[in-house]
Amino acid sequence: MDAFTAGLLQRIRTTESDLYRARETGDDFLADVEQAELDDLHRLAAEHGVEVDAARV
């Protein structure tokens, strides 16, 4: 796995964790920000052929 793919997957995992935490604490604004970031990261992954779900083991 190259550095770009590894970094992107790490950013996705971190953002998912941050989104979960924002939802758990009831911070709707932060949850919206994290969801937008996650959507952008998934779009970027798709544009570069990075399979996000396949990397989750």
PyMOL Python script that loads the backbone (N, CA, C, O; Angstrom):
from pymol import cmd

cmd.read_pdbstr("""\
ATOM      1  N   MET A   1       0.851  -1.167   0.000  1.00  0.00           N
ATOM      2  CA  MET A   1       0.000   0.000   0.000  1.00  0.00           C
ATOM      3  C   MET A   1       0.900   1.233   0.000  1.00  0.00           C
ATOM      4  O   MET A   1       1.832   1.336   0.798  1.00  0.00           O
ATOM      5  N   ASP A   2       0.610   2.161  -0.899  1.00  0.00           N
ATOM      6  CA  ASP A   2       1.436   3.364  -0.977  1.00  0.00           C
ATOM      7  C   ASP A   2       1.067   4.369   0.118  1.00  0.00           C
ATOM      8  O   ASP A   2       0.054   4.216   0.800  1.00  0.00           O
ATOM      9  N   ALA A   3       1.888   5.375   0.271  1.00  0.00           N
ATOM     10  CA  ALA A   3       1.712   6.362   1.342  1.00  0.00           C
ATOM     11  C   ALA A   3       0.413   7.151   1.184  1.00  0.00           C
ATOM     12  O   ALA A   3      -0.245   7.469   2.174  1.00  0.00           O
ATOM     13  N   PHE A   4       0.045   7.465  -0.052  1.00  0.00           N
ATOM     14  CA  PHE A   4      -1.198   8.207  -0.280  1.00  0.00           C
ATOM     15  C   PHE A   4      -2.396   7.403   0.219  1.00  0.00           C
ATOM     16  O   PHE A   4      -3.242   7.924   0.945  1.00  0.00           O
ATOM     17  N   THR A   5      -2.461   6.135  -0.174  1.00  0.00           N
ATOM     18  CA  THR A   5      -3.577   5.280   0.215  1.00  0.00           C
ATOM     19  C   THR A   5      -3.614   5.088   1.725  1.00  0.00           C
ATOM     20  O   THR A   5      -4.674   5.192   2.341  1.00  0.00           O
ATOM     21  N   ALA A   6      -2.477   4.811   2.313  1.00  0.00           N
ATOM     22  CA  ALA A   6      -2.414   4.622   3.764  1.00  0.00           C
ATOM     23  C   ALA A   6      -2.849   5.878   4.503  1.00  0.00           C
ATOM     24  O   ALA A   6      -3.607   5.808   5.471  1.00  0.00           O
ATOM     25  N   GLY A   7      -2.371   7.021   4.046  1.00  0.00           N
ATOM     26  CA  GLY A   7      -2.738   8.286   4.688  1.00  0.00           C
ATOM     27  C   GLY A   7      -4.216   8.583   4.543  1.00  0.00           C
ATOM     28  O   GLY A   7      -4.858   9.040   5.489  1.00  0.00           O
ATOM     29  N   LEU A   8      -4.756   8.328   3.373  1.00  0.00           N
ATOM     30  CA  LEU A   8      -6.177   8.573   3.135  1.00  0.00           C
ATOM     31  C   LEU A   8      -7.041   7.671   4.008  1.00  0.00           C
ATOM     32  O   LEU A   8      -8.016   8.128   4.605  1.00  0.00           O
ATOM     33  N   LEU A   9      -6.686   6.405   4.083  1.00  0.00           N
ATOM     34  CA  LEU A   9      -7.449   5.477   4.914  1.00  0.00           C
ATOM     35  C   LEU A   9      -7.360   5.843   6.392  1.00  0.00           C
ATOM     36  O   LEU A   9      -8.334   5.695   7.131  1.00  0.00           O
ATOM     37  N   GLN A  10      -6.199   6.318   6.821  1.00  0.00           N
ATOM     38  CA  GLN A  10      -6.058   6.752   8.213  1.00  0.00           C
ATOM     39  C   GLN A  10      -6.929   7.971   8.489  1.00  0.00           C
ATOM     40  O   GLN A  10      -7.570   8.056   9.536  1.00  0.00           O
ATOM     41  N   ARG A  11      -6.953   8.917   7.548  1.00  0.00           N
ATOM     42  CA  ARG A  11      -7.797  10.108   7.711  1.00  0.00           C
ATOM     43  C   ARG A  11      -9.271   9.722   7.771  1.00  0.00           C
ATOM     44  O   ARG A  11     -10.035  10.313   8.535  1.00  0.00           O
ATOM     45  N   ILE A  12      -9.672   8.749   6.983  1.00  0.00           N
ATOM     46  CA  ILE A  12     -11.062   8.289   7.013  1.00  0.00           C
ATOM     47  C   ILE A  12     -11.382   7.669   8.364  1.00  0.00           C
ATOM     48  O   ILE A  12     -12.423   7.969   8.948  1.00  0.00           O
ATOM     49  N   ARG A  13     -10.507   6.810   8.869  1.00  0.00           N
ATOM     50  CA  ARG A  13     -10.739   6.186  10.184  1.00  0.00           C
ATOM     51  C   ARG A  13     -10.815   7.237  11.284  1.00  0.00           C
ATOM     52  O   ARG A  13     -11.679   7.163  12.158  1.00  0.00           O
ATOM     53  N   THR A  14      -9.926   8.202  11.245  1.00  0.00           N
ATOM     54  CA  THR A  14      -9.916   9.264  12.260  1.00  0.00           C
ATOM     55  C   THR A  14     -11.187  10.099  12.191  1.00  0.00           C
ATOM     56  O   THR A  14     -11.782  10.424  13.218  1.00  0.00           O
ATOM     57  N   THR A  15     -11.593  10.443  10.987  1.00  0.00           N
ATOM     58  CA  THR A  15     -12.798  11.256  10.813  1.00  0.00           C
ATOM     59  C   THR A  15     -14.038  10.489  11.247  1.00  0.00           C
ATOM     60  O   THR A  15     -14.941  11.066  11.852  1.00  0.00           O
ATOM     61  N   GLU A  16     -14.091   9.202  10.948  1.00  0.00           N
ATOM     62  CA  GLU A  16     -15.220   8.382  11.412  1.00  0.00           C
ATOM     63  C   GLU A  16     -15.287   8.368  12.929  1.00  0.00           C
ATOM     64  O   GLU A  16     -16.370   8.461  13.508  1.00  0.00           O
ATOM     65  N   SER A  17     -14.144   8.252  13.569  1.00  0.00           N
ATOM     66  CA  SER A  17     -14.092   8.269  15.028  1.00  0.00           C
ATOM     67  C   SER A  17     -14.541   9.623  15.578  1.00  0.00           C
ATOM     68  O   SER A  17     -15.303   9.686  16.543  1.00  0.00           O
ATOM     69  N   ASP A  18     -14.069  10.694  14.964  1.00  0.00           N
ATOM     70  CA  ASP A  18     -14.457  12.034  15.396  1.00  0.00           C
ATOM     71  C   ASP A  18     -15.950  12.274  15.196  1.00  0.00           C
ATOM     72  O   ASP A  18     -16.598  12.911  16.027  1.00  0.00           O
ATOM     73  N   LEU A  19     -16.489  11.767  14.101  1.00  0.00           N
ATOM     74  CA  LEU A  19     -17.923  11.890  13.831  1.00  0.00           C
ATOM     75  C   LEU A  19     -18.728  11.141  14.883  1.00  0.00           C
ATOM     76  O   LEU A  19     -19.717  11.662  15.398  1.00  0.00           O
ATOM     77  N   TYR A  20     -18.313   9.936  15.201  1.00  0.00           N
ATOM     78  CA  TYR A  20     -18.992   9.146  16.229  1.00  0.00           C
ATOM     79  C   TYR A  20     -18.989   9.891  17.572  1.00  0.00           C
ATOM     80  O   TYR A  20     -20.012   9.970  18.252  1.00  0.00           O
ATOM     81  N   ARG A  21     -17.834  10.428  17.934  1.00  0.00           N
ATOM     82  CA  ARG A  21     -17.712  11.159  19.196  1.00  0.00           C
ATOM     83  C   ARG A  21     -18.597  12.400  19.209  1.00  0.00           C
ATOM     84  O   ARG A  21     -19.234  12.695  20.221  1.00  0.00           O
ATOM     85  N   ALA A  22     -18.644  13.130  18.099  1.00  0.00           N
ATOM     86  CA  ALA A  22     -19.483  14.332  18.016  1.00  0.00           C
ATOM     87  C   ALA A  22     -20.957  13.963  18.185  1.00  0.00           C
ATOM     88  O   ALA A  22     -21.703  14.657  18.876  1.00  0.00           O
ATOM     89  N   ARG A  23     -21.364  12.879  17.556  1.00  0.00           N
ATOM     90  CA  ARG A  23     -22.764  12.443  17.689  1.00  0.00           C
ATOM     91  C   ARG A  23     -23.070  11.995  19.106  1.00  0.00           C
ATOM     92  O   ARG A  23     -24.137  12.293  19.643  1.00  0.00           O
ATOM     93  N   GLU A  24     -22.132  11.278  19.712  1.00  0.00           N
ATOM     94  CA  GLU A  24     -22.328  10.795  21.083  1.00  0.00           C
ATOM     95  C   GLU A  24     -22.459  11.936  22.086  1.00  0.00           C
ATOM     96  O   GLU A  24     -23.204  11.826  23.060  1.00  0.00           O
ATOM     97  N   THR A  25     -21.743  13.023  21.852  1.00  0.00           N
ATOM     98  CA  THR A  25     -21.778  14.158  22.782  1.00  0.00           C
ATOM     99  C   THR A  25     -22.869  15.160  22.430  1.00  0.00           C
ATOM    100  O   THR A  25     -23.068  16.142  23.145  1.00  0.00           O
ATOM    101  N   GLY A  26     -23.579  14.913  21.327  1.00  0.00           N
ATOM    102  CA  GLY A  26     -24.672  15.795  20.950  1.00  0.00           C
ATOM    103  C   GLY A  26     -24.235  17.090  20.292  1.00  0.00           C
ATOM    104  O   GLY A  26     -25.002  18.052  20.243  1.00  0.00           O
ATOM    105  N   ASP A  27     -23.008  17.125  19.785  1.00  0.00           N
ATOM    106  CA  ASP A  27     -22.491  18.327  19.121  1.00  0.00           C
ATOM    107  C   ASP A  27     -22.892  18.274  17.647  1.00  0.00           C
ATOM    108  O   ASP A  27     -22.152  17.768  16.804  1.00  0.00           O
ATOM    109  N   ASP A  28     -24.074  18.806  17.356  1.00  0.00           N
ATOM    110  CA  ASP A  28     -24.612  18.720  16.001  1.00  0.00           C
ATOM    111  C   ASP A  28     -23.764  19.463  14.977  1.00  0.00           C
ATOM    112  O   ASP A  28     -23.590  18.985  13.856  1.00  0.00           O
ATOM    113  N   PHE A  29     -23.239  20.619  15.346  1.00  0.00           N
ATOM    114  CA  PHE A  29     -22.416  21.379  14.415  1.00  0.00           C
ATOM    115  C   PHE A  29     -21.163  20.596  14.051  1.00  0.00           C
ATOM    116  O   PHE A  29     -20.836  20.460  12.873  1.00  0.00           O
ATOM    117  N   LEU A  30     -20.460  20.080  15.058  1.00  0.00           N
ATOM    118  CA  LEU A  30     -19.245  19.311  14.795  1.00  0.00           C
ATOM    119  C   LEU A  30     -19.568  18.043  14.007  1.00  0.00           C
ATOM    120  O   LEU A  30     -18.791  17.640  13.141  1.00  0.00           O
ATOM    121  N   ALA A  31     -20.693  17.420  14.293  1.00  0.00           N
ATOM    122  CA  ALA A  31     -21.093  16.227  13.538  1.00  0.00           C
ATOM    123  C   ALA A  31     -21.295  16.571  12.065  1.00  0.00           C
ATOM    124  O   ALA A  31     -20.906  15.801  11.188  1.00  0.00           O
ATOM    125  N   ASP A  32     -21.897  17.718  11.795  1.00  0.00           N
ATOM    126  CA  ASP A  32     -22.074  18.148  10.406  1.00  0.00           C
ATOM    127  C   ASP A  32     -20.736  18.393   9.721  1.00  0.00           C
ATOM    128  O   ASP A  32     -20.548  18.019   8.563  1.00  0.00           O
ATOM    129  N   VAL A  33     -19.814  19.018  10.433  1.00  0.00           N
ATOM    130  CA  VAL A  33     -18.478  19.287   9.885  1.00  0.00           C
ATOM    131  C   VAL A  33     -17.757  17.974   9.592  1.00  0.00           C
ATOM    132  O   VAL A  33     -17.183  17.803   8.516  1.00  0.00           O
ATOM    133  N   GLU A  34     -17.786  17.060  10.540  1.00  0.00           N
ATOM    134  CA  GLU A  34     -17.108  15.772  10.360  1.00  0.00           C
ATOM    135  C   GLU A  34     -17.756  14.956   9.242  1.00  0.00           C
ATOM    136  O   GLU A  34     -17.054  14.276   8.493  1.00  0.00           O
ATOM    137  N   GLN A  35     -19.082  15.013   9.119  1.00  0.00           N
ATOM    138  CA  GLN A  35     -19.754  14.281   8.046  1.00  0.00           C
ATOM    139  C   GLN A  35     -19.352  14.841   6.685  1.00  0.00           C
ATOM    140  O   GLN A  35     -19.126  14.083   5.742  1.00  0.00           O
ATOM    141  N   ALA A  36     -19.264  16.158   6.582  1.00  0.00           N
ATOM    142  CA  ALA A  36     -18.836  16.777   5.321  1.00  0.00           C
ATOM    143  C   ALA A  36     -17.405  16.364   4.982  1.00  0.00           C
ATOM    144  O   ALA A  36     -17.096  16.079   3.825  1.00  0.00           O
ATOM    145  N   GLU A  37     -16.534  16.331   5.988  1.00  0.00           N
ATOM    146  CA  GLU A  37     -15.147  15.915   5.779  1.00  0.00           C
ATOM    147  C   GLU A  37     -15.101  14.449   5.324  1.00  0.00           C
ATOM    148  O   GLU A  37     -14.351  14.097   4.414  1.00  0.00           O
ATOM    149  N   LEU A  38     -15.899  13.617   5.959  1.00  0.00           N
ATOM    150  CA  LEU A  38     -15.938  12.197   5.601  1.00  0.00           C
ATOM    151  C   LEU A  38     -16.450  12.014   4.171  1.00  0.00           C
ATOM    152  O   LEU A  38     -15.921  11.195   3.419  1.00  0.00           O
ATOM    153  N   ASP A  39     -17.465  12.765   3.803  1.00  0.00           N
ATOM    154  CA  ASP A  39     -17.979  12.696   2.430  1.00  0.00           C
ATOM    155  C   ASP A  39     -16.889  13.085   1.431  1.00  0.00           C
ATOM    156  O   ASP A  39     -16.738  12.437   0.396  1.00  0.00           O
ATOM    157  N   ASP A  40     -16.130  14.137   1.736  1.00  0.00           N
ATOM    158  CA  ASP A  40     -15.036  14.568   0.856  1.00  0.00           C
ATOM    159  C   ASP A  40     -13.953  13.504   0.749  1.00  0.00           C
ATOM    160  O   ASP A  40     -13.434  13.253  -0.339  1.00  0.00           O
ATOM    161  N   LEU A  41     -13.609  12.880   1.866  1.00  0.00           N
ATOM    162  CA  LEU A  41     -12.581  11.844   1.848  1.00  0.00           C
ATOM    163  C   LEU A  41     -13.031  10.631   1.041  1.00  0.00           C
ATOM    164  O   LEU A  41     -12.235  10.034   0.315  1.00  0.00           O
ATOM    165  N   HIS A  42     -14.303  10.267   1.167  1.00  0.00           N
ATOM    166  CA  HIS A  42     -14.819   9.147   0.376  1.00  0.00           C
ATOM    167  C   HIS A  42     -14.827   9.492  -1.112  1.00  0.00           C
ATOM    168  O   HIS A  42     -14.529   8.638  -1.946  1.00  0.00           O
ATOM    169  N   ARG A  43     -15.163  10.724  -1.446  1.00  0.00           N
ATOM    170  CA  ARG A  43     -15.122  11.156  -2.842  1.00  0.00           C
ATOM    171  C   ARG A  43     -13.700  11.079  -3.377  1.00  0.00           C
ATOM    172  O   ARG A  43     -13.472  10.590  -4.483  1.00  0.00           O
ATOM    173  N   LEU A  44     -12.736  11.565  -2.582  1.00  0.00           N
ATOM    174  CA  LEU A  44     -11.332  11.531  -2.975  1.00  0.00           C
ATOM    175  C   LEU A  44     -10.860  10.086  -3.173  1.00  0.00           C
ATOM    176  O   LEU A  44     -10.152   9.782  -4.133  1.00  0.00           O
ATOM    177  N   ALA A  45     -11.256   9.215  -2.268  1.00  0.00           N
ATOM    178  CA  ALA A  45     -10.886   7.802  -2.388  1.00  0.00           C
ATOM    179  C   ALA A  45     -11.447   7.210  -3.681  1.00  0.00           C
ATOM    180  O   ALA A  45     -10.743   6.501  -4.401  1.00  0.00           O
ATOM    181  N   ALA A  46     -12.698   7.500  -3.968  1.00  0.00           N
ATOM    182  CA  ALA A  46     -13.315   6.974  -5.186  1.00  0.00           C
ATOM    183  C   ALA A  46     -12.613   7.501  -6.438  1.00  0.00           C
ATOM    184  O   ALA A  46     -12.400   6.755  -7.393  1.00  0.00           O
ATOM    185  N   GLU A  47     -12.261   8.767  -6.432  1.00  0.00           N
ATOM    186  CA  GLU A  47     -11.575   9.359  -7.584  1.00  0.00           C
ATOM    187  C   GLU A  47     -10.219   8.715  -7.853  1.00  0.00           C
ATOM    188  O   GLU A  47      -9.746   8.707  -8.990  1.00  0.00           O
ATOM    189  N   HIS A  48      -9.599   8.178  -6.811  1.00  0.00           N
ATOM    190  CA  HIS A  48      -8.267   7.590  -6.950  1.00  0.00           C
ATOM    191  C   HIS A  48      -8.281   6.065  -6.874  1.00  0.00           C
ATOM    192  O   HIS A  48      -7.230   5.431  -6.773  1.00  0.00           O
ATOM    193  N   GLY A  49      -9.467   5.487  -6.922  1.00  0.00           N
ATOM    194  CA  GLY A  49      -9.582   4.035  -6.948  1.00  0.00           C
ATOM    195  C   GLY A  49      -9.226   3.351  -5.635  1.00  0.00           C
ATOM    196  O   GLY A  49      -8.852   2.178  -5.630  1.00  0.00           O
ATOM    197  N   VAL A  50      -9.337   4.066  -4.533  1.00  0.00           N
ATOM    198  CA  VAL A  50      -9.050   3.481  -3.228  1.00  0.00           C
ATOM    199  C   VAL A  50     -10.323   2.853  -2.691  1.00  0.00           C
ATOM    200  O   VAL A  50     -11.334   3.533  -2.513  1.00  0.00           O
ATOM    201  N   GLU A  51     -10.271   1.559  -2.433  1.00  0.00           N
ATOM    202  CA  GLU A  51     -11.439   0.849  -1.893  1.00  0.00           C
ATOM    203  C   GLU A  51     -11.436   0.957  -0.382  1.00  0.00           C
ATOM    204  O   GLU A  51     -10.646   0.301   0.298  1.00  0.00           O
ATOM    205  N   VAL A  52     -12.313   1.777   0.130  1.00  0.00           N
ATOM    206  CA  VAL A  52     -12.361   2.047   1.578  1.00  0.00           C
ATOM    207  C   VAL A  52     -12.876   0.846   2.334  1.00  0.00           C
ATOM    208  O   VAL A  52     -12.257   0.441   3.318  1.00  0.00           O
ATOM    209  N   ASP A  53     -13.988   0.256   1.918  1.00  0.00           N
ATOM    210  CA  ASP A  53     -14.579  -0.855   2.650  1.00  0.00           C
ATOM    211  C   ASP A  53     -13.697  -2.085   2.639  1.00  0.00           C
ATOM    212  O   ASP A  53     -13.671  -2.832   3.618  1.00  0.00           O
ATOM    213  N   ALA A  54     -12.979  -2.312   1.559  1.00  0.00           N
ATOM    214  CA  ALA A  54     -12.093  -3.472   1.464  1.00  0.00           C
ATOM    215  C   ALA A  54     -10.922  -3.374   2.435  1.00  0.00           C
ATOM    216  O   ALA A  54     -10.354  -4.394   2.825  1.00  0.00           O
ATOM    217  N   ALA A  55     -10.557  -2.160   2.827  1.00  0.00           N
ATOM    218  CA  ALA A  55      -9.417  -1.959   3.713  1.00  0.00           C
ATOM    219  C   ALA A  55      -9.775  -2.156   5.185  1.00  0.00           C
ATOM    220  O   ALA A  55      -8.893  -2.211   6.042  1.00  0.00           O
ATOM    221  N   ARG A  56     -11.064  -2.259   5.469  1.00  0.00           N
ATOM    222  CA  ARG A  56     -11.503  -2.433   6.867  1.00  0.00           C
ATOM    223  C   ARG A  56     -11.524  -3.901   7.208  1.00  0.00           C
ATOM    224  O   ARG A  56     -12.365  -4.664   6.732  1.00  0.00           O
ATOM    225  N   VAL A  57     -10.584  -4.275   8.039  1.00  0.00           N
ATOM    226  CA  VAL A  57     -10.498  -5.691   8.446  1.00  0.00           C
ATOM    227  C   VAL A  57     -10.331  -5.746   9.939  1.00  0.00           C
ATOM    228  O   VAL A  57     -10.237  -6.832  10.510  1.00  0.00           O
TER     229      VAL A  57
END
""", "prot")
cmd.dss("prot")
cmd.show_as("cartoon", "prot")
cmd.util.cbc("prot")
cmd.orient("prot")
